[in-house]
Amino acid sequence: MTVNLAIQEETGSTPAAAERVAELITSSWISHAIHAGIELGVFDALAEQPESVGNLARVLRCAPVTLQQLLHAFESLQLCALGEQDRYEATAMGLMLAARAEGSQQAWALLWSRELAALWSGLPDSVRHGASVRSLRGLAGGFERLVDDPVRADAFNRAMTANTWWVAEVFARSKMIHGHRHVVDVGGGHGVLLIALLARHRELRGTVYDLPHAAVGANAALEAATLADRAEFVAGNFFESVPMGADAYLLKSVLHDWPDAECIRILASCRAAMSTQARLFVIERLATFPLAATSSNRAWARSDLNMLVAHGSCERTESMFGALLKNSGFKIDKVRALSMGLACVEAHPLA
C-alpha cells in the first residue's frame, strides 16, 4: 500500500486507472475469441440448443478442457451462460453471432477478423503519411479487390448487410421517406436498406445500384423478400452516373469510404440524376467535438480510424457534410438522429 501511495503522489495514477489502461491495451483478445467461436461453430451450435461442455466438444471436435476455457471467456463477455444441468446456452448477444440468427453479426465479425484487423497494424504509417494501409502496401484501393473475387465480394456484402439491418428498420419506421414514389439506394450492396423501406411503404418502388459483384446477392435478397415486382438491381459505377428519374436517393455509409474529392464526384453523379423536387438522404455517423467518453463516440472514432487504414478516408461532422453537399450543388434541409450514433442528413438539389 505504501508503494501504491507513492506512485499516486508522483504520477497521479491509480490502480483503477492502471486496470482500465490494461483492459484497453489488450482488448483485441475479444475479437480473437469471437473469431475462434465462429470458426469452431460454438455460436451456431448453442443457437440450436444448450449443450454441456462434453457434448459440445464431441460435436465440434474440440478438446473439452480448452473448449471450457473459451466458454469461460464467452461467459465473461455475456455471450453465453451456464444454465441448468451444467449446459451452456447462448445469450441474446451470443445468438447474434450465429449464422442463421435474425440480425446476425457473424459476417461482420469474420470480415473484421480476417481482413480489416490486419490493416490496423499499419495505422502508424497511415497517420504518418496520410494514406490508407492498402495504398502504402501496394494493395488495390477502393473496392477493386472485389471485382474478380466473388467469394470475397459476397463476404464483404454480407458484412455490410449485418451492419445495416438495424438502422434500416429505424429509417424505414421513420417518416423521412413518406410521400416518395421511387427510391434509389446508391451503393446499396445486397439491398437490406431498400428491402426494409419497401416492406413498410407499399407505395414505393426501388432500385439497388452497385457494382456488378453485388448483383447475385441483391437479386436473391429481393426475390426472398417477394419484392422483385417493385424493385430491381442495376449495376454501375457511381463515379460515372446513377439511375435517373427517382425522387429519393440514399447514400448509406458510402461517403465515409472516400476522401472529399471522391465524395464530391459521387454527389455530383447523384445531383445530375435528380430533379429539384427529389431528395437526397445521407446516412452516416456524426460526431460533435470535443468527443465525450461515450459508446457512440468510441464507435465513431473506431470507424474513423478504420476508414483511414482501409481507404485513406474518415468519418465526418455535420459541418463537414454541409461543406461537401454545398460544393456538390445541395443544401441540407434536416439532420435527424437514427440509432447507435448514425444520423440521416436530408438535402435537396440547388436550382
C-alpha beads as a LAMMPS data file, in Angstrom:
LAMMPS data file: protein, C-alpha beads

351 atoms
350 bonds

1 atom types
1 bond types

-500.0 500.0 xlo xhi
-500.0 500.0 ylo yhi
-500.0 500.0 zlo zhi

Masses

1 110.0

Atoms # bond

1 1 1 0.000 0.000 0.000
2 1 1 2.873 2.366 0.766
3 1 1 4.328 1.792 -2.699
4 1 1 0.951 2.408 -4.369
5 1 1 0.501 5.665 -2.462
6 1 1 3.929 6.791 -3.554
7 1 1 3.080 6.045 -7.177
8 1 1 -0.141 8.033 -6.875
9 1 1 1.677 11.005 -5.380
10 1 1 4.310 11.062 -8.114
11 1 1 2.211 10.341 -11.191
12 1 1 -1.437 10.787 -10.296
13 1 1 -2.094 7.208 -11.470
14 1 1 -4.377 4.849 -9.580
15 1 1 -4.869 1.087 -9.567
16 1 1 -8.278 1.592 -11.209
17 1 1 -6.729 3.657 -13.991
18 1 1 -3.981 1.070 -14.491
19 1 1 -6.568 -1.699 -14.720
20 1 1 -8.577 0.265 -17.272
21 1 1 -5.496 1.022 -19.373
22 1 1 -4.518 -2.659 -19.307
23 1 1 -8.025 -3.539 -20.464
24 1 1 -7.731 -1.107 -23.372
25 1 1 -4.276 -2.369 -24.341
26 1 1 -5.366 -5.988 -24.509
27 1 1 -8.898 -5.512 -25.863
28 1 1 -8.064 -7.204 -29.179
29 1 1 -8.366 -10.543 -27.344
30 1 1 -12.156 -10.164 -27.620
31 1 1 -12.128 -10.118 -31.430
32 1 1 -9.789 -13.134 -31.475
33 1 1 -12.021 -15.076 -29.087
34 1 1 -15.182 -14.272 -31.061
35 1 1 -13.450 -15.271 -34.287
36 1 1 -12.447 -18.582 -32.718
37 1 1 -16.001 -19.190 -31.512
38 1 1 -17.382 -18.595 -35.002
39 1 1 -14.714 -20.678 -36.754
40 1 1 -15.230 -23.580 -34.347
41 1 1 -19.013 -23.391 -34.634
42 1 1 -19.678 -22.609 -30.964
43 1 1 -22.349 -19.954 -31.546
44 1 1 -24.097 -21.901 -34.303
45 1 1 -24.253 -24.983 -32.073
46 1 1 -25.523 -23.133 -28.997
47 1 1 -28.131 -21.359 -31.137
48 1 1 -29.625 -24.795 -31.831
49 1 1 -29.813 -25.959 -28.206
50 1 1 -27.985 -25.727 -24.861
51 1 1 -25.070 -28.149 -24.565
52 1 1 -22.764 -29.472 -21.896
53 1 1 -19.053 -28.949 -22.438
54 1 1 -18.585 -32.633 -23.127
55 1 1 -21.329 -32.870 -25.746
56 1 1 -20.281 -29.604 -27.359
57 1 1 -16.667 -30.786 -27.527
58 1 1 -17.746 -34.009 -29.271
59 1 1 -19.948 -32.160 -31.774
60 1 1 -17.284 -29.550 -32.567
61 1 1 -14.337 -31.980 -32.329
62 1 1 -12.525 -29.884 -29.727
63 1 1 -10.575 -30.772 -26.608
64 1 1 -13.026 -30.417 -23.689
65 1 1 -10.594 -28.676 -21.338
66 1 1 -9.599 -25.970 -23.811
67 1 1 -13.154 -25.537 -25.086
68 1 1 -14.115 -24.855 -21.490
69 1 1 -11.501 -22.093 -21.392
70 1 1 -13.093 -20.462 -24.434
71 1 1 -16.570 -20.777 -22.928
72 1 1 -15.348 -19.094 -19.748
73 1 1 -14.248 -16.180 -21.920
74 1 1 -17.696 -16.004 -23.520
75 1 1 -19.295 -16.082 -20.064
76 1 1 -17.236 -13.040 -19.089
77 1 1 -18.406 -11.270 -22.262
78 1 1 -22.062 -12.222 -21.691
79 1 1 -22.144 -14.189 -24.933
80 1 1 -23.133 -17.422 -23.212
81 1 1 -24.274 -18.520 -19.764
82 1 1 -24.165 -21.745 -17.770
83 1 1 -27.706 -22.935 -17.275
84 1 1 -29.476 -25.972 -15.873
85 1 1 -27.750 -29.354 -15.810
86 1 1 -24.389 -27.650 -16.466
87 1 1 -25.332 -26.875 -20.028
88 1 1 -24.174 -23.740 -21.807
89 1 1 -26.695 -21.611 -23.663
90 1 1 -26.246 -18.612 -25.925
91 1 1 -27.356 -15.238 -24.620
92 1 1 -29.206 -12.712 -26.779
93 1 1 -25.842 -11.237 -27.800
94 1 1 -24.325 -14.664 -28.409
95 1 1 -27.203 -15.576 -30.711
96 1 1 -26.298 -12.603 -32.909
97 1 1 -23.022 -14.372 -33.724
98 1 1 -24.816 -17.420 -35.141
99 1 1 -25.165 -17.535 -38.916
100 1 1 -28.934 -18.089 -39.063
101 1 1 -29.945 -15.662 -36.325
102 1 1 -32.075 -12.650 -37.140
103 1 1 -29.746 -9.664 -37.280
104 1 1 -26.703 -11.943 -37.329
105 1 1 -23.375 -10.152 -36.949
106 1 1 -21.333 -13.192 -37.917
107 1 1 -20.378 -11.904 -41.368
108 1 1 -19.205 -8.587 -39.913
109 1 1 -17.150 -10.359 -37.239
110 1 1 -15.457 -12.504 -39.886
111 1 1 -14.695 -9.572 -42.182
112 1 1 -13.185 -7.696 -39.266
113 1 1 -11.009 -10.568 -38.057
114 1 1 -9.991 -11.927 -41.465
115 1 1 -9.316 -8.729 -43.391
116 1 1 -9.767 -5.434 -41.583
117 1 1 -7.846 -6.219 -38.393
118 1 1 -4.698 -6.929 -40.423
119 1 1 -4.758 -3.382 -41.772
120 1 1 -4.647 -1.845 -38.307
121 1 1 -1.029 -2.892 -37.799
122 1 1 -0.221 -0.193 -40.364
123 1 1 -2.066 2.597 -38.526
124 1 1 1.145 4.468 -37.576
125 1 1 2.163 4.582 -41.240
126 1 1 -1.315 5.777 -42.268
127 1 1 -1.130 8.620 -39.758
128 1 1 2.460 9.428 -40.732
129 1 1 1.840 9.513 -44.495
130 1 1 -1.846 10.450 -44.687
131 1 1 -2.744 7.423 -46.793
132 1 1 -4.522 4.087 -46.420
133 1 1 -2.614 0.988 -45.406
134 1 1 -3.795 -0.670 -48.608
135 1 1 -2.180 2.026 -50.757
136 1 1 1.021 2.017 -48.676
137 1 1 1.291 -1.748 -49.081
138 1 1 0.573 -1.651 -52.808
139 1 1 -2.832 -3.307 -52.469
140 1 1 -5.886 -2.475 -54.590
141 1 1 -7.728 0.559 -53.325
142 1 1 -11.432 1.281 -53.178
143 1 1 -13.383 -1.881 -53.906
144 1 1 -11.348 -3.153 -56.836
145 1 1 -10.355 -6.194 -54.778
146 1 1 -13.964 -7.431 -55.014
147 1 1 -14.404 -7.189 -58.777
148 1 1 -12.917 -10.555 -59.751
149 1 1 -13.303 -12.350 -56.419
150 1 1 -16.941 -13.426 -55.902
151 1 1 -16.216 -15.172 -52.598
152 1 1 -14.570 -12.090 -51.149
153 1 1 -17.289 -9.849 -52.590
154 1 1 -20.012 -11.988 -51.028
155 1 1 -18.262 -11.895 -47.641
156 1 1 -17.998 -8.110 -47.849
157 1 1 -21.625 -7.584 -48.849
158 1 1 -22.870 -9.936 -46.142
159 1 1 -20.862 -7.960 -43.597
160 1 1 -22.388 -4.717 -44.827
161 1 1 -25.851 -6.275 -44.538
162 1 1 -25.061 -7.213 -40.928
163 1 1 -24.021 -3.614 -40.298
164 1 1 -27.151 -2.145 -41.891
165 1 1 -30.214 -4.149 -40.866
166 1 1 -30.769 -2.381 -37.526
167 1 1 -30.556 1.165 -38.881
168 1 1 -32.574 0.082 -41.927
169 1 1 -35.509 -0.748 -39.648
170 1 1 -35.215 2.564 -37.791
171 1 1 -35.064 4.519 -41.049
172 1 1 -37.966 2.566 -42.534
173 1 1 -40.156 3.246 -39.493
174 1 1 -39.449 6.962 -39.656
175 1 1 -41.485 9.317 -41.820
176 1 1 -38.465 10.613 -43.717
177 1 1 -39.260 8.690 -46.879
178 1 1 -43.030 9.310 -46.682
179 1 1 -44.535 10.700 -49.877
180 1 1 -41.786 9.475 -52.196
181 1 1 -42.529 7.104 -55.063
182 1 1 -39.198 5.732 -56.298
183 1 1 -36.031 5.393 -54.243
184 1 1 -32.525 4.520 -55.458
185 1 1 -30.147 3.012 -52.899
186 1 1 -26.757 4.116 -54.245
187 1 1 -24.034 1.662 -53.267
188 1 1 -26.767 -0.491 -51.747
189 1 1 -24.993 -3.866 -51.758
190 1 1 -27.462 -6.695 -51.223
191 1 1 -30.344 -4.260 -50.712
192 1 1 -31.098 -4.621 -46.995
193 1 1 -31.949 -0.921 -46.623
194 1 1 -34.213 -0.875 -49.666
195 1 1 -35.934 -4.093 -48.590
196 1 1 -36.767 -2.586 -45.182
197 1 1 -38.205 0.516 -46.857
198 1 1 -40.315 -1.344 -49.401
199 1 1 -41.651 -3.729 -46.752
200 1 1 -43.099 -0.788 -44.782
201 1 1 -44.009 1.562 -47.638
202 1 1 -46.168 -0.356 -50.090
203 1 1 -46.418 2.587 -52.481
204 1 1 -42.650 2.663 -53.094
205 1 1 -40.648 1.253 -55.951
206 1 1 -36.923 0.831 -55.553
207 1 1 -33.574 0.318 -57.242
208 1 1 -30.426 -1.116 -55.707
209 1 1 -27.461 0.400 -57.507
210 1 1 -23.974 -1.029 -57.024
211 1 1 -21.038 -2.648 -58.766
212 1 1 -21.755 -5.936 -60.562
213 1 1 -20.265 -8.018 -57.730
214 1 1 -23.419 -7.333 -55.650
215 1 1 -25.911 -8.449 -58.316
216 1 1 -26.377 -12.108 -57.376
217 1 1 -26.832 -11.435 -53.668
218 1 1 -29.110 -8.438 -54.209
219 1 1 -31.374 -10.234 -56.673
220 1 1 -31.592 -13.248 -54.345
221 1 1 -32.483 -10.997 -51.396
222 1 1 -35.163 -9.147 -53.360
223 1 1 -36.636 -12.441 -54.526
224 1 1 -36.617 -13.887 -50.999
225 1 1 -38.421 -10.779 -49.724
226 1 1 -41.003 -11.163 -52.541
227 1 1 -40.193 -7.668 -53.754
228 1 1 -38.962 -8.448 -57.254
229 1 1 -42.106 -6.851 -58.700
230 1 1 -41.326 -3.499 -57.053
231 1 1 -37.528 -3.489 -57.020
232 1 1 -34.582 -4.190 -59.261
233 1 1 -30.816 -4.313 -59.158
234 1 1 -28.913 -2.086 -61.588
235 1 1 -25.157 -2.455 -61.993
236 1 1 -22.967 0.579 -62.467
237 1 1 -20.276 2.889 -61.130
238 1 1 -21.471 5.825 -59.040
239 1 1 -18.410 7.849 -60.019
240 1 1 -19.786 7.877 -63.560
241 1 1 -23.561 8.059 -63.116
242 1 1 -26.544 6.854 -61.103
243 1 1 -30.038 5.888 -62.342
244 1 1 -32.116 8.916 -63.252
245 1 1 -35.706 9.848 -62.529
246 1 1 -36.245 8.761 -58.908
247 1 1 -37.497 11.193 -56.304
248 1 1 -35.369 9.858 -53.421
249 1 1 -31.703 8.830 -53.390
250 1 1 -29.973 7.071 -50.487
251 1 1 -26.283 7.008 -49.594
252 1 1 -25.863 4.848 -46.522
253 1 1 -22.269 4.505 -45.226
254 1 1 -20.900 5.327 -48.675
255 1 1 -19.279 8.739 -48.311
256 1 1 -17.174 7.724 -45.312
257 1 1 -15.320 5.319 -47.609
258 1 1 -13.921 8.159 -49.710
259 1 1 -11.814 11.329 -49.370
260 1 1 -13.513 14.652 -50.097
261 1 1 -12.683 14.817 -53.815
262 1 1 -14.241 11.407 -54.490
263 1 1 -17.255 12.247 -52.308
264 1 1 -17.909 15.313 -54.435
265 1 1 -17.789 13.151 -57.577
266 1 1 -20.340 10.723 -56.089
267 1 1 -22.613 13.560 -55.002
268 1 1 -22.272 15.214 -58.419
269 1 1 -23.452 11.970 -60.055
270 1 1 -26.477 11.976 -57.768
271 1 1 -27.143 15.644 -58.466
272 1 1 -27.051 15.044 -62.231
273 1 1 -29.704 12.331 -61.906
274 1 1 -32.069 14.335 -59.682
275 1 1 -34.780 16.874 -60.329
276 1 1 -35.029 19.865 -58.000
277 1 1 -38.003 18.160 -56.306
278 1 1 -36.036 14.999 -55.454
279 1 1 -34.340 14.490 -52.108
280 1 1 -31.011 13.008 -51.067
281 1 1 -30.704 11.071 -47.798
282 1 1 -27.156 10.588 -46.474
283 1 1 -26.903 8.146 -43.557
284 1 1 -23.574 8.309 -41.731
285 1 1 -22.037 8.584 -38.281
286 1 1 -21.843 12.140 -36.953
287 1 1 -19.775 13.498 -34.101
288 1 1 -19.540 16.755 -32.184
289 1 1 -16.159 17.848 -30.844
290 1 1 -14.759 17.526 -28.264
291 1 1 -15.679 13.843 -28.036
292 1 1 -17.174 12.754 -24.734
293 1 1 -16.332 9.258 -23.475
294 1 1 -19.487 7.547 -24.754
295 1 1 -20.019 4.287 -26.610
296 1 1 -21.335 6.102 -29.701
297 1 1 -18.278 8.363 -29.794
298 1 1 -15.968 5.375 -29.414
299 1 1 -17.814 3.732 -32.328
300 1 1 -17.310 6.929 -34.349
301 1 1 -13.585 7.006 -33.505
302 1 1 -13.159 3.304 -34.279
303 1 1 -14.853 3.707 -37.638
304 1 1 -12.911 6.909 -38.307
305 1 1 -9.588 5.106 -37.930
306 1 1 -10.902 2.080 -39.813
307 1 1 -11.736 4.336 -42.752
308 1 1 -8.206 5.740 -42.556
309 1 1 -6.368 2.412 -42.672
310 1 1 -8.740 0.864 -45.220
311 1 1 -9.469 3.771 -47.550
312 1 1 -7.466 6.844 -46.544
313 1 1 -10.778 8.454 -45.616
314 1 1 -12.615 9.496 -42.442
315 1 1 -15.848 9.916 -40.566
316 1 1 -17.234 13.458 -40.559
317 1 1 -19.202 16.059 -38.642
318 1 1 -22.414 17.754 -39.709
319 1 1 -20.494 20.857 -40.819
320 1 1 -18.118 18.726 -42.891
321 1 1 -21.064 17.105 -44.674
322 1 1 -22.578 20.529 -45.148
323 1 1 -19.450 21.678 -46.971
324 1 1 -19.365 18.557 -49.177
325 1 1 -23.024 18.939 -50.086
326 1 1 -22.699 22.655 -50.810
327 1 1 -19.733 22.029 -53.099
328 1 1 -21.816 19.426 -54.946
329 1 1 -24.923 21.546 -55.511
330 1 1 -27.009 20.572 -52.478
331 1 1 -28.362 22.266 -49.378
332 1 1 -29.133 20.499 -46.098
333 1 1 -32.823 20.506 -45.098
334 1 1 -32.776 18.423 -41.924
335 1 1 -30.471 16.280 -39.801
336 1 1 -32.144 13.585 -37.737
337 1 1 -30.642 11.108 -35.290
338 1 1 -31.403 7.464 -36.089
339 1 1 -29.725 4.907 -33.844
340 1 1 -26.345 3.983 -32.357
341 1 1 -24.625 7.184 -33.462
342 1 1 -25.952 7.195 -37.022
343 1 1 -27.891 10.144 -38.378
344 1 1 -29.690 10.999 -41.601
345 1 1 -28.798 14.198 -43.438
346 1 1 -31.614 15.161 -45.801
347 1 1 -30.704 17.552 -48.628
348 1 1 -32.214 18.994 -51.788
349 1 1 -30.533 19.985 -55.052
350 1 1 -29.998 23.672 -55.620
351 1 1 -31.625 25.027 -58.757

Bonds

1 1 1 2
2 1 2 3
3 1 3 4
4 1 4 5
5 1 5 6
6 1 6 7
7 1 7 8
8 1 8 9
9 1 9 10
10 1 10 11
11 1 11 12
12 1 12 13
13 1 13 14
14 1 14 15
15 1 15 16
16 1 16 17
17 1 17 18
18 1 18 19
19 1 19 20
20 1 20 21
21 1 21 22
22 1 22 23
23 1 23 24
24 1 24 25
25 1 25 26
26 1 26 27
27 1 27 28
28 1 28 29
29 1 29 30
30 1 30 31
31 1 31 32
32 1 32 33
33 1 33 34
34 1 34 35
35 1 35 36
36 1 36 37
37 1 37 38
38 1 38 39
39 1 39 40
40 1 40 41
41 1 41 42
42 1 42 43
43 1 43 44
44 1 44 45
45 1 45 46
46 1 46 47
47 1 47 48
48 1 48 49
49 1 49 50
50 1 50 51
51 1 51 52
52 1 52 53
53 1 53 54
54 1 54 55
55 1 55 56
56 1 56 57
57 1 57 58
58 1 58 59
59 1 59 60
60 1 60 61
61 1 61 62
62 1 62 63
63 1 63 64
64 1 64 65
65 1 65 66
66 1 66 67
67 1 67 68
68 1 68 69
69 1 69 70
70 1 70 71
71 1 71 72
72 1 72 73
73 1 73 74
74 1 74 75
75 1 75 76
76 1 76 77
77 1 77 78
78 1 78 79
79 1 79 80
80 1 80 81
81 1 81 82
82 1 82 83
83 1 83 84
84 1 84 85
85 1 85 86
86 1 86 87
87 1 87 88
88 1 88 89
89 1 89 90
90 1 90 91
91 1 91 92
92 1 92 93
93 1 93 94
94 1 94 95
95 1 95 96
96 1 96 97
97 1 97 98
98 1 98 99
99 1 99 100
100 1 100 101
101 1 101 102
102 1 102 103
103 1 103 104
104 1 104 105
105 1 105 106
106 1 106 107
107 1 107 108
108 1 108 109
109 1 109 110
110 1 110 111
111 1 111 112
112 1 112 113
113 1 113 114
114 1 114 115
115 1 115 116
116 1 116 117
117 1 117 118
118 1 118 119
119 1 119 120
120 1 120 121
121 1 121 122
122 1 122 123
123 1 123 124
124 1 124 125
125 1 125 126
126 1 126 127
127 1 127 128
128 1 128 129
129 1 129 130
130 1 130 131
131 1 131 132
132 1 132 133
133 1 133 134
134 1 134 135
135 1 135 136
136 1 136 137
137 1 137 138
138 1 138 139
139 1 139 140
140 1 140 141
141 1 141 142
142 1 142 143
143 1 143 144
144 1 144 145
145 1 145 146
146 1 146 147
147 1 147 148
148 1 148 149
149 1 149 150
150 1 150 151
151 1 151 152
152 1 152 153
153 1 153 154
154 1 154 155
155 1 155 156
156 1 156 157
157 1 157 158
158 1 158 159
159 1 159 160
160 1 160 161
161 1 161 162
162 1 162 163
163 1 163 164
164 1 164 165
165 1 165 166
166 1 166 167
167 1 167 168
168 1 168 169
169 1 169 170
170 1 170 171
171 1 171 172
172 1 172 173
173 1 173 174
174 1 174 175
175 1 175 176
176 1 176 177
177 1 177 178
178 1 178 179
179 1 179 180
180 1 180 181
181 1 181 182
182 1 182 183
183 1 183 184
184 1 184 185
185 1 185 186
186 1 186 187
187 1 187 188
188 1 188 189
189 1 189 190
190 1 190 191
191 1 191 192
192 1 192 193
193 1 193 194
194 1 194 195
195 1 195 196
196 1 196 197
197 1 197 198
198 1 198 199
199 1 199 200
200 1 200 201
201 1 201 202
202 1 202 203
203 1 203 204
204 1 204 205
205 1 205 206
206 1 206 207
207 1 207 208
208 1 208 209
209 1 209 210
210 1 210 211
211 1 211 212
212 1 212 213
213 1 213 214
214 1 214 215
215 1 215 216
216 1 216 217
217 1 217 218
218 1 218 219
219 1 219 220
220 1 220 221
221 1 221 222
222 1 222 223
223 1 223 224
224 1 224 225
225 1 225 226
226 1 226 227
227 1 227 228
228 1 228 229
229 1 229 230
230 1 230 231
231 1 231 232
232 1 232 233
233 1 233 234
234 1 234 235
235 1 235 236
236 1 236 237
237 1 237 238
238 1 238 239
239 1 239 240
240 1 240 241
241 1 241 242
242 1 242 243
243 1 243 244
244 1 244 245
245 1 245 246
246 1 246 247
247 1 247 248
248 1 248 249
249 1 249 250
250 1 250 251
251 1 251 252
252 1 252 253
253 1 253 254
254 1 254 255
255 1 255 256
256 1 256 257
257 1 257 258
258 1 258 259
259 1 259 260
260 1 260 261
261 1 261 262
262 1 262 263
263 1 263 264
264 1 264 265
265 1 265 266
266 1 266 267
267 1 267 268
268 1 268 269
269 1 269 270
270 1 270 271
271 1 271 272
272 1 272 273
273 1 273 274
274 1 274 275
275 1 275 276
276 1 276 277
277 1 277 278
278 1 278 279
279 1 279 280
280 1 280 281
281 1 281 282
282 1 282 283
283 1 283 284
284 1 284 285
285 1 285 286
286 1 286 287
287 1 287 288
288 1 288 289
289 1 289 290
290 1 290 291
291 1 291 292
292 1 292 293
293 1 293 294
294 1 294 295
295 1 295 296
296 1 296 297
297 1 297 298
298 1 298 299
299 1 299 300
300 1 300 301
301 1 301 302
302 1 302 303
303 1 303 304
304 1 304 305
305 1 305 306
306 1 306 307
307 1 307 308
308 1 308 309
309 1 309 310
310 1 310 311
311 1 311 312
312 1 312 313
313 1 313 314
314 1 314 315
315 1 315 316
316 1 316 317
317 1 317 318
318 1 318 319
319 1 319 320
320 1 320 321
321 1 321 322
322 1 322 323
323 1 323 324
324 1 324 325
325 1 325 326
326 1 326 327
327 1 327 328
328 1 328 329
329 1 329 330
330 1 330 331
331 1 331 332
332 1 332 333
333 1 333 334
334 1 334 335
335 1 335 336
336 1 336 337
337 1 337 338
338 1 338 339
339 1 339 340
340 1 340 341
341 1 341 342
342 1 342 343
343 1 343 344
344 1 344 345
345 1 345 346
346 1 346 347
347 1 347 348
348 1 348 349
349 1 349 350
350 1 350 351
